[in-house]
């Protein structure tokens, strides 16, 4: 065999193995049809949700919840599936005993197999039985991902549901992590007539860890509370463009492999 041809074949094999190892961490052992769960409840209510899980290979599974004890109950926490088999996970949300104060709670559902771990962020918005002022949030696309030290921009609209006239409503704004920690909190009193709209600029702390967070707003008047929340991501600027670099590197390597094989 020609020595140059042998070198090319060996180089092509090496690059193929390199690509295989590069993509190996992204190969999924199972898939789910939900990447985020948000549930809105009134005190005393209960709601059922489902998640569809499909195994790509035979494995044992374990489900765990964090930060939502008593608000989220998983009916079956351990089970086994064969390759290609599907299971519908039954999730029960509720505060039937009214053990929780109205507000917004962030936690997670962790699904563990023998080959991978997937964490699904979960938000529970718990309102009072009666709500006089409710909240709606709109986050511009440009602020779905923000860098530490930068501003998170959100448009907030508050509605007077019962038309009770202009009232001073206590607005509270929170940023929470999914381990249950509150990153920042601030409040203000706002006069609300039929409705009111405002734009808030929330400075994300410079030392915050990259990851997923929830912005929450509540509207409190007398003994009632309305809630709303929005999931967003904190990422370093290099992380935001990292996928583009990976694609470029892969494309270059593929071109080299094709060239070595053909020529």
Helices and strands as residue ranges (DSSP letters): H 3-24, E 30-32, E 36-42, E 46-55, E 59-66, E 72-74, E 78-81, E 86-94, E 103-112, E 117-127, E 133-138, G 141-143, E 145-146, E 151-160, E 167-177, E 182-192, E 195-203, E 211-221, E 224-234, H 237-240, H 242-262
